[in-house]
Amino acid sequence: MVTYVLEMRIIKLDINDQKQCALALEQAVACLKAGGLLIYPTETVYGIGADAESAAAIDKLLRYKGRREGKPLSIAVSDQAMAAKYVEINDQAQKFYQNFLPGPFTVVSRSKNLVDPRVNSEFGTLGIRIPAYPLITDLVSKFGRAITSTSANASGKKRPHTVNDVLNNLSAKQQSLIDLIIDVGELPQNEPSVVVDTTLSTPIALRGSLNDNQGETLWSQNENETLDLAGRLMLNHLNQLQKSGLVFALNGHLGMGKTIFAKGVAKFLDIKETISSPTYSYLNEYEYTRLQTSGKFYHLDVWKIESQEELNLLDIPSLVQPNNVVVIEWFSQIAQWLSFAPQTPIVTLDFNQEENRRKIHIHER
């Protein structure tokens, strides 16, 4: 039995040395049981792990990561059986478990609320990782509980492919919170895991793409799903919203759900005012404060704009500022005349109706 004293230590590990790996796992399990923070390698980046069921461990992790603006924390489990302890695995999720896990995917399902509440999303969902990295699945199996699976960089810092990438971008206070580092050297420059939400009618990638960057297609069964989609996309783009502002470009005929989506954005931003399409005023403006962030939500309906001169009067690019959300209905009507700064995140949604369902194609720039 290992008695673990919480203080930062680094284990330089040859991943092919079974004896070294066994000793490292023993130390890592002891660290987690003591409520410590563990830096560990995966097939994508170095992650930071804490006992996902421990309030004290999550407190420490959130102090380390810094301001997260309500973003949830995914968890790493050893296999599907352990995942089923923490989430409800529906038929959609089951297909991802069978075809893509272990691997660089985070599968989002309804949480069973066994983790600390701050690990869940505000929608009551929880992301599951089964890394294609046997050292870590062995670790979780020996620990017997899920650990957090979030990158080890502080919020907004470089994605860490080496331990130095982690340590060189931390304050002394953040470094002091780390208890154990498993250092296997430089990791391959792989992309982060694709985050797939399986709680809607069809799975949708909230990070990365399932279709070779051709965008994603979602089938929305009702207005509530369209509202939920808006909230999930807002949550996923909070960092970009704060950095440069965010534009949602909506296309589709009348009654396809464009205004419902705008209402979902307002709901996420906790705007209490009634949202209606600004068909005759062109633009409605709302102020919001949420998650310690204040900004403006601009809702535009541009279907009557027929020239560049008319469009210029709205001066839409000037609305795109940090913390501002701009939702434009009938975007295709003005797309030929409108340009945004290259760094502006633009999420385009095309709404159609097929077989009594809304078909929403989503593409991001």
GINORLIN-V584775 format. One record per backbone hydrogen bond with DSSP energy under -0.5 kcal/mol. NH is the residue of the N-H (numbers start at 0). CO is the residue of the C=O. E is the energy in kcal/mol with one decimal. If there is no record, write none. Layout:
nh->NH co->CO e->E
nh->NH co->CO e->E
//
This chain:
nh->2 co->0 e->-0.5
nh->3 co->1 e->-0.6
nh->4 co->2 e->-0.5
nh->5 co->3 e->-0.6
nh->6 co->4 e->-0.8
nh->8 co->178 e->-0.9
nh->10 co->180 e->-3.3
nh->11 co->9 e->-0.6
nh->12 co->10 e->-0.7
nh->12 co->182 e->-3.1
nh->14 co->12 e->-0.8
nh->16 co->13 e->-2.3
nh->17 co->15 e->-0.9
nh->20 co->16 e->-2.5
nh->21 co->17 e->-2.3
nh->22 co->18 e->-2.0
nh->23 co->19 e->-2.6
nh->24 co->20 e->-2.6
nh->25 co->21 e->-1.8
nh->26 co->22 e->-2.1
nh->27 co->23 e->-2.6
nh->28 co->24 e->-2.7
nh->29 co->25 e->-1.9
nh->30 co->26 e->-2.3
nh->31 co->27 e->-2.4
nh->32 co->28 e->-2.5
nh->33 co->29 e->-1.5
nh->34 co->31 e->-1.6
nh->35 co->30 e->-2.6
nh->37 co->48 e->-2.5
nh->38 co->179 e->-2.8
nh->39 co->37 e->-0.5
nh->39 co->46 e->-2.6
nh->41 co->44 e->-0.5
nh->45 co->159 e->-2.6
nh->46 co->39 e->-3.3
nh->47 co->149 e->-2.7
nh->48 co->37 e->-3.5
nh->51 co->145 e->-1.8
nh->53 co->50 e->-1.5
nh->54 co->52 e->-0.6
nh->57 co->53 e->-2.1
nh->58 co->54 e->-2.4
nh->59 co->55 e->-1.9
nh->60 co->56 e->-2.2
nh->61 co->57 e->-2.7
nh->62 co->58 e->-1.8
nh->63 co->59 e->-1.8
nh->64 co->60 e->-2.8
nh->65 co->61 e->-1.6
nh->70 co->67 e->-1.5
nh->72 co->118 e->-1.7
nh->74 co->126 e->-2.6
nh->75 co->146 e->-3.3
nh->76 co->128 e->-2.6
nh->82 co->78 e->-2.0
nh->83 co->79 e->-2.5
nh->84 co->80 e->-0.5
nh->84 co->81 e->-1.1
nh->85 co->81 e->-0.7
nh->85 co->82 e->-1.5
nh->86 co->82 e->-2.1
nh->87 co->109 e->-2.5
nh->88 co->86 e->-0.7
nh->89 co->87 e->-0.9
nh->93 co->89 e->-2.6
nh->94 co->90 e->-1.6
nh->95 co->91 e->-1.3
nh->96 co->92 e->-2.4
nh->97 co->93 e->-2.3
nh->98 co->94 e->-2.1
nh->99 co->95 e->-2.8
nh->100 co->95 e->-0.9
nh->100 co->96 e->-0.6
nh->101 co->129 e->-0.7
nh->102 co->129 e->-1.9
nh->104 co->102 e->-2.3
nh->105 co->193 e->-3.1
nh->106 co->104 e->-0.5
nh->106 co->127 e->-2.3
nh->107 co->105 e->-0.6
nh->107 co->195 e->-3.4
nh->108 co->125 e->-2.1
nh->109 co->87 e->-0.6
nh->110 co->123 e->-2.6
nh->111 co->85 e->-3.2
nh->115 co->51 e->-2.9
nh->118 co->115 e->-2.5
nh->119 co->115 e->-0.7
nh->120 co->124 e->-2.8
nh->123 co->120 e->-1.8
nh->125 co->108 e->-2.5
nh->127 co->106 e->-2.1
nh->128 co->74 e->-2.9
nh->129 co->104 e->-0.5
nh->132 co->130 e->-1.6
nh->135 co->132 e->-1.7
nh->136 co->132 e->-1.6
nh->137 co->133 e->-2.6
nh->138 co->134 e->-1.7
nh->139 co->135 e->-2.6
nh->140 co->136 e->-2.1
nh->141 co->137 e->-2.5
nh->142 co->138 e->-2.5
nh->143 co->139 e->-2.4
nh->146 co->75 e->-1.6
nh->147 co->49 e->-2.1
nh->148 co->73 e->-2.8
nh->149 co->47 e->-0.9
nh->151 co->45 e->-2.8
nh->154 co->64 e->-2.0
nh->156 co->153 e->-2.4
nh->160 co->158 e->-0.7
nh->165 co->161 e->-1.0
nh->166 co->162 e->-2.7
nh->167 co->163 e->-2.7
nh->168 co->165 e->-1.2
nh->169 co->166 e->-1.4
nh->174 co->170 e->-2.5
nh->175 co->171 e->-1.8
nh->176 co->172 e->-0.5
nh->176 co->173 e->-1.4
nh->177 co->173 e->-0.5
nh->177 co->174 e->-1.4
nh->178 co->36 e->-2.0
nh->179 co->36 e->-1.7
nh->180 co->8 e->-2.1
nh->181 co->38 e->-2.7
nh->182 co->10 e->-2.9
nh->182 co->180 e->-0.7
nh->183 co->181 e->-0.7
nh->186 co->160 e->-3.0
nh->189 co->187 e->-2.3
nh->193 co->103 e->-2.3
nh->194 co->206 e->-1.6
nh->195 co->105 e->-3.1
nh->195 co->193 e->-0.6
nh->196 co->194 e->-0.5
nh->196 co->203 e->-3.0
nh->197 co->107 e->-2.4
nh->197 co->195 e->-0.6
nh->203 co->196 e->-1.7
nh->205 co->194 e->-2.9
nh->205 co->203 e->-0.6
nh->206 co->194 e->-1.2
nh->213 co->210 e->-1.6
nh->215 co->361 e->-2.5
nh->217 co->359 e->-3.1
nh->219 co->217 e->-0.6
nh->219 co->357 e->-2.8
nh->220 co->218 e->-0.6
nh->225 co->221 e->-1.4
nh->226 co->222 e->-2.5
nh->227 co->223 e->-2.6
nh->228 co->224 e->-2.4
nh->229 co->225 e->-1.9
nh->230 co->226 e->-1.9
nh->231 co->227 e->-2.5
nh->232 co->228 e->-2.5
nh->233 co->229 e->-2.2
nh->234 co->230 e->-2.5
nh->235 co->231 e->-2.1
nh->236 co->232 e->-1.1
nh->236 co->233 e->-0.7
nh->237 co->234 e->-1.0
nh->240 co->236 e->-2.6
nh->241 co->237 e->-2.3
nh->242 co->238 e->-1.8
nh->243 co->239 e->-2.9
nh->244 co->239 e->-1.1
nh->244 co->240 e->-1.0
nh->245 co->323 e->-2.1
nh->246 co->344 e->-2.2
nh->247 co->325 e->-2.9
nh->248 co->246 e->-0.5
nh->248 co->346 e->-2.6
nh->249 co->247 e->-0.7
nh->249 co->327 e->-2.9
nh->250 co->348 e->-2.6
nh->255 co->252 e->-1.4
nh->260 co->256 e->-2.2
nh->261 co->257 e->-1.9
nh->262 co->258 e->-2.3
nh->263 co->259 e->-1.8
nh->264 co->260 e->-2.0
nh->265 co->261 e->-2.3
nh->266 co->262 e->-2.5
nh->267 co->263 e->-2.2
nh->268 co->264 e->-1.9
nh->269 co->266 e->-1.3
nh->270 co->265 e->-2.6
nh->271 co->269 e->-0.5
nh->275 co->273 e->-0.6
nh->278 co->276 e->-2.2
nh->281 co->277 e->-1.8
nh->282 co->280 e->-1.6
nh->283 co->298 e->-2.5
nh->285 co->296 e->-2.1
nh->287 co->294 e->-2.3
nh->289 co->292 e->-3.0
nh->292 co->289 e->-1.7
nh->294 co->287 e->-2.0
nh->296 co->285 e->-3.1
nh->297 co->295 e->-0.6
nh->297 co->324 e->-3.2
nh->298 co->283 e->-2.7
nh->298 co->296 e->-0.5
nh->299 co->297 e->-0.5
nh->299 co->326 e->-3.2
nh->300 co->281 e->-2.1
nh->301 co->328 e->-1.8
nh->304 co->301 e->-1.6
nh->310 co->306 e->-2.1
nh->311 co->307 e->-2.5
nh->312 co->308 e->-0.8
nh->312 co->309 e->-0.7
nh->313 co->309 e->-0.5
nh->313 co->310 e->-1.6
nh->314 co->310 e->-0.9
nh->317 co->314 e->-0.9
nh->318 co->315 e->-2.0
nh->319 co->315 e->-0.6
nh->319 co->316 e->-1.0
nh->320 co->318 e->-1.3
nh->322 co->240 e->-3.3
nh->323 co->320 e->-2.4
nh->324 co->295 e->-2.5
nh->325 co->245 e->-2.7
nh->326 co->297 e->-3.0
nh->326 co->324 e->-0.5
nh->327 co->247 e->-2.8
nh->327 co->325 e->-0.5
nh->328 co->299 e->-3.1
nh->328 co->326 e->-0.6
nh->329 co->249 e->-1.0
nh->330 co->249 e->-2.4
nh->330 co->327 e->-0.6
nh->332 co->329 e->-1.6
nh->333 co->330 e->-1.9
nh->334 co->330 e->-1.2
nh->336 co->333 e->-1.9
nh->337 co->333 e->-0.9
nh->337 co->334 e->-0.6
nh->343 co->340 e->-2.2
nh->344 co->244 e->-0.7
nh->346 co->246 e->-2.9
nh->347 co->345 e->-0.6
nh->347 co->362 e->-3.2
nh->348 co->248 e->-2.8
nh->349 co->360 e->-2.5
nh->350 co->250 e->-3.2
nh->350 co->348 e->-0.6
nh->351 co->358 e->-1.9
nh->353 co->356 e->-2.8
nh->356 co->353 e->-1.5
nh->357 co->219 e->-2.3
nh->358 co->351 e->-3.0
nh->359 co->217 e->-3.3
nh->359 co->357 e->-0.6
nh->360 co->349 e->-2.3
nh->360 co->358 e->-0.6
nh->361 co->215 e->-3.7
nh->361 co->359 e->-0.5
nh->362 co->347 e->-2.5
nh->364 co->345 e->-2.3
//
